[in-house]
Amino acid sequence: MSSDVRFTDFKSDKQPTWCPGCGDFGTMNGMMKALANTGNDPDNTFVVAGIGCSGKIGTYMHSYALHGVHGRALPVGTGVKLANPDLEVMVAGGDGDGYSIGAGHFVHAVRRNIDITYVVMDNRIYGLTKGQASPTSREDFETSTTPEGPQQPPVNPLALALASGATFIAQSFSSDALRHAEIIEQAIEHDGFGFVNVFSPCVTFNDVDTYDYFRDSLVDLKEEDHDPSDYEAAKEKILEGDKEYMGVIWQDEESVPYHQTHGVTENMADIPDGAADGTMDLVREFY
């Protein structure tokens, strides 16, 4: 950990190819600021991403990184954290990557309470593949593949996390830079699975869930005198259908992460004395 790291230290020399105005710019900047503000540095940070516009984020951040396959970012992040609990592991994904093909992995990473931060860039559409409805798209959201809308209710990722036993559930807005970074910081500092659903508008294919829509409709829980340690209050906020919230909605203050409950505390790359001949060669081949 270092107090001398600036968020710009997490910027790589690769220029993002996201569309101008994409919410992912703000989401990534907040992630980098949060990592720096919590005393992390690129040498102890590992970023895992899946497929979609969000999947490029590991290229644009200066840290250890792995670009996984569609929906499989969380298993990779889980493996990294268990192999070396000293690393700060951040997994990034989109609503399609995380709540569709990756939904099963999401549920089990949540219930295991792996000590990683999961940031989902929720733009309520498939952006990289040119504008199809996603799991979080509105029931009447018209696209080229759903001209009359999906005609099914959208996934509520916060409710899915709560039902799976989440110990930290938050929501932020990529355009609110200070608040967004603050919420990501809280997720990083949480002992356990820190889940943040980020409203990250797609300016190219989604003209409904826009920056103006979220600015006008989001309710900041800081202004609601909400107690995130109150489970019943959190459940009420998550299931309330006529409002969308920003802030930490639920946090279990007694949370104990997986690696502590299961005694996984050592770096698996550190081979003890007396190990069989050739062990280090095997580790170097796969580690």
C-alpha positions in Angstrom: 0.0 0.0 0.0 1.2 3.5 -0.7 0.0 7.0 0.1 2.0 8.6 -2.7 0.1 7.1 -5.6 -2.1 9.3 -7.7 -5.1 8.1 -9.8 -3.1 9.0 -13.0 -0.6 6.3 -12.0 -3.4 3.8 -13.0 -3.7 5.2 -16.5 -2.1 3.1 -19.2 -0.6 4.5 -22.4 -3.4 3.0 -24.4 -6.1 5.4 -25.6 -9.7 4.3 -25.0 -11.8 3.6 -28.1 -15.1 4.0 -26.4 -17.6 6.3 -28.1 -17.2 10.0 -27.2 -19.4 10.6 -24.2 -19.6 7.0 -23.1 -20.3 6.6 -19.4 -17.5 4.1 -19.1 -15.0 6.9 -19.1 -16.4 8.3 -15.9 -16.7 4.8 -14.4 -13.1 4.0 -15.1 -11.8 7.3 -13.7 -13.8 6.7 -10.5 -12.3 3.3 -10.2 -8.8 4.6 -10.6 -9.4 7.5 -8.1 -10.8 5.0 -5.6 -7.9 2.7 -5.9 -5.4 5.5 -5.3 -7.5 7.0 -2.4 -7.5 3.7 -0.6 -3.7 3.4 -0.7 -3.4 0.8 -3.5 -0.9 1.0 -6.4 -0.6 -0.7 -9.8 1.9 -3.2 -8.5 -0.7 -4.7 -6.0 -3.8 -4.3 -8.2 -5.3 -6.9 -10.6 -8.2 -5.9 -12.9 -10.3 -8.6 -14.6 -12.8 -7.8 -17.3 -15.2 -9.8 -19.5 -16.6 -9.1 -22.9 -18.4 -6.0 -24.1 -17.5 -2.3 -24.1 -16.5 -2.7 -20.4 -14.2 -5.5 -21.3 -11.6 -3.1 -22.6 -11.0 -1.5 -19.3 -8.0 -3.7 -18.3 -6.2 -2.3 -21.4 -6.8 1.3 -20.4 -5.7 0.8 -16.7 -2.1 0.4 -15.6 -2.1 -2.6 -13.4 -2.0 -6.4 -13.7 -5.0 -7.3 -15.9 -6.7 -10.1 -17.7 -9.4 -9.9 -20.4 -11.6 -13.0 -19.9 -14.4 -14.5 -21.9 -18.0 -13.5 -21.9 -19.6 -13.9 -18.4 -16.5 -15.5 -16.9 -14.7 -12.5 -15.3 -15.8 -13.3 -11.7 -14.4 -16.9 -11.7 -11.1 -15.5 -12.9 -11.2 -12.7 -10.2 -12.0 -15.3 -7.6 -9.0 -17.5 -8.6 -6.7 -14.5 -8.5 -7.8 -13.5 -5.0 -7.5 -16.9 -3.6 -4.1 -17.5 -5.2 -2.8 -14.3 -3.7 -5.0 -12.7 -1.0 -2.6 -9.7 -0.8 -3.7 -8.4 -4.2 -6.4 -5.8 -4.6 -8.7 -7.5 -7.1 -11.3 -5.5 -9.1 -13.6 -7.1 -11.6 -15.3 -5.0 -14.2 -18.2 -6.0 -16.4 -21.4 -4.9 -18.1 -25.1 -5.7 -17.6 -25.0 -8.2 -20.4 -21.8 -9.8 -19.3 -22.8 -9.9 -15.6 -26.5 -10.5 -15.5 -27.1 -12.7 -18.5 -24.5 -15.4 -19.3 -22.5 -14.5 -16.2 -25.5 -14.5 -13.8 -24.7 -17.9 -12.3 -21.1 -16.9 -11.5 -22.5 -13.6 -10.0 -24.7 -15.5 -7.6 -22.0 -17.8 -6.4 -19.3 -15.1 -6.1 -21.8 -13.1 -4.0 -22.7 -16.0 -1.7 -19.0 -17.0 -1.2 -18.3 -13.4 -0.1 -14.9 -13.3 -2.0 -13.0 -10.2 -1.0 -13.0 -8.5 -4.3 -14.8 -5.4 -5.8 -17.2 -6.0 -8.7 -18.1 -2.9 -10.8 -20.8 -3.4 -13.3 -21.3 -0.7 -16.0 -25.0 -0.9 -16.5 -26.1 0.9 -19.7 -29.2 -1.2 -20.1 -28.3 -2.3 -23.6 -25.8 -4.4 -25.5 -23.5 -1.6 -26.9 -20.6 -3.5 -28.4 -22.9 -5.6 -30.6 -24.8 -2.6 -31.8 -27.8 -2.1 -29.6 -29.8 -5.2 -28.6 -31.9 -5.3 -25.4 -30.0 -6.4 -22.3 -31.1 -8.1 -19.1 -31.7 -4.7 -17.5 -33.5 -3.0 -20.5 -37.0 -1.7 -19.9 -39.9 -3.9 -20.8 -41.0 -1.6 -23.6 -37.5 -0.6 -24.8 -37.5 -0.8 -28.6 -34.4 -2.1 -30.4 -33.6 -3.6 -33.8 -34.1 -7.1 -32.3 -37.0 -6.2 -30.0 -39.1 -3.7 -32.1 -41.9 -4.0 -29.6 -39.7 -4.2 -26.5 -38.5 -7.3 -24.7 -41.9 -7.6 -23.1 -40.5 -9.1 -19.9 -39.5 -7.4 -16.7 -35.8 -6.4 -16.4 -33.5 -8.1 -14.0 -33.1 -6.3 -10.7 -29.4 -6.9 -10.0 -29.6 -5.4 -6.5 -32.4 -7.8 -5.6 -30.4 -10.7 -7.1 -27.4 -9.8 -5.0 -29.5 -9.4 -1.8 -31.2 -12.8 -2.3 -27.8 -14.4 -2.9 -26.5 -13.2 0.5 -24.6 -10.1 -0.5 -22.7 -8.2 2.3 -22.3 -5.0 0.3 -24.6 -3.6 -2.3 -24.3 -0.1 -3.8 -25.3 1.9 -6.9 -23.6 4.9 -8.5 -23.7 7.2 -11.5 -20.6 7.5 -13.7 -21.3 11.2 -14.3 -21.3 12.1 -10.6 -17.5 11.9 -10.3 -17.0 12.6 -6.6 -19.9 10.5 -5.4 -19.0 7.6 -7.7 -15.4 7.4 -6.6 -16.5 7.6 -2.9 -18.9 4.7 -3.4 -16.2 2.6 -5.1 -13.8 3.4 -2.2 -16.4 2.0 0.3 -16.7 -1.1 -1.8 -12.9 -1.6 -1.9 -12.6 -1.1 1.9 -15.4 -3.6 2.6 -14.4 -6.9 4.0 -16.0 -9.2 1.5 -17.7 -9.0 -1.9 -18.2 -5.3 -2.8 -20.8 -5.0 -5.5 -21.4 -1.7 -7.2 -23.9 -1.3 -10.1 -22.9 1.8 -12.0 -25.3 3.6 -14.3 -23.0 4.2 -17.3 -25.1 5.7 -20.1 -24.6 4.5 -23.7 -24.8 7.6 -25.8 -24.9 5.7 -29.1 -27.7 3.1 -28.8 -29.7 4.1 -25.7 -31.7 7.3 -26.0 -33.9 6.5 -23.0 -31.6 5.9 -20.1 -29.6 9.0 -20.7 -27.4 11.3 -18.5 -30.4 13.7 -18.2 -32.7 10.8 -17.1 -30.4 9.7 -14.3 -29.6 13.3 -13.2 -33.4 13.9 -12.9 -34.4 10.6 -11.4 -31.7 9.3 -9.1 -32.2 9.7 -5.4 -29.0 10.0 -3.4 -29.3 8.0 -0.2 -27.1 10.6 1.6 -30.1 12.8 1.4 -32.5 10.1 2.6 -30.9 9.5 6.0 -30.6 5.9 5.0 -28.9 3.4 7.4 -27.1 0.8 5.1 -26.7 -1.6 8.1 -30.5 -1.9 8.4 -31.3 -4.9 6.3 -35.1 -4.3 6.2 -34.6 -0.7 5.1 -32.2 -1.9 2.4 -34.6 -4.5 1.2 -37.4 -1.9 1.0 -35.1 0.4 -1.1 -34.0 -2.4 -3.4 -37.5 -3.6 -4.1 -39.1 -0.2 -4.4 -40.1 0.1 -8.1 -40.8 3.8 -8.5 -37.4 5.1 -7.4 -33.8 4.5 -8.3 -31.1 5.1 -5.7 -27.5 6.1 -5.6 -25.2 5.2 -2.6 -24.5 2.3 -0.3 -27.8 0.5 0.1 -26.8 -2.5 2.2 -23.6 -3.3 4.1 -23.2 -6.1 6.6 -20.8 -4.7 9.2 -20.1 -8.2 10.5 -18.9 -9.5 7.1 -16.0 -11.9 7.1 -14.5 -12.7 3.6 -14.1 -16.1 2.2 -10.3 -16.3 2.4 -10.5 -15.7 6.2 -13.4 -18.1 6.9 -11.6 -20.9 4.9 -8.1 -20.2 6.0 -6.8 -19.1 2.6 -4.3 -16.5 3.7 -1.0 -17.4 2.1 0.3 -16.6 -1.4 0.1 -19.8 -3.3 3.1 -18.9 -5.4 5.3 -19.0 -2.3 6.5 -22.6 -2.2 7.6 -23.8 1.3 11.0 -25.5 1.9 10.9 -29.2 1.3 8.6 -29.1 -1.7 9.1 -31.7 -4.3 11.7 -31.2 -7.0 10.4 -29.3 -10.0 7.6 -27.6 -8.0 8.8 -24.1 -8.8 9.1 -24.9 -12.5 5.5 -26.0 -12.5 4.4 -22.9 -10.7 6.3 -20.6 -13.1 4.6 -22.4 -16.0 1.1 -21.6 -14.8 1.4 -18.6 -12.5 
